[in-house]
Amino acid sequence: MAVITQYVVQHKGVDKLVTTDKKEADKYDKMLSIADNLAVYIAAKGIELDESICEELSIVLAKNKEGVAKLFRGLDADEVLESESADIVSINEAAGE
């Protein structure tokens, strides 16, 4: 019988990631924490978004924080996207509409 250690990352009571890699679980947990902080910041600035769209937007920004940081430093979005080979997702697709 094998003993397997699993790390479960939960967000708002839902299992978001199950892995055997502690570093991966910690990294994902940190990304979700950043996303939560971004959602609070967006709402505090008076931007009214549907909760699911705000959550999805904040997760996309948190997952792509390096690319977003490059944009704040003045790089062109096309350059950043090309260097990341990123997929462009519309807000409506992200929200499942």
KAQUI-V264167 format. One line per field, one symbol per residue. phi: phi as a letter, one per 20 degrees, with the letter a starting at -180 (. if undefined). burial: 1 if it has 24 or more other ideal C-beta (glycine too) atoms within 12 Angstrom, else 0. A space follows every 10 residues. Layout:
BEGIN
phi: ???
burial: ???
END
This chain:
BEGIN
phi: .eddecdddd clndfdbcbe dfffffffff ffffffffff fgffeneecg gfffffffff fffdffffff ffeoffgfff fffeleeedf gfffeme
burial: 0000000010 0000000000 0000000100 1101100110 0100000000 0011111111 1111101000 0000000000 0000000000 0000000
END
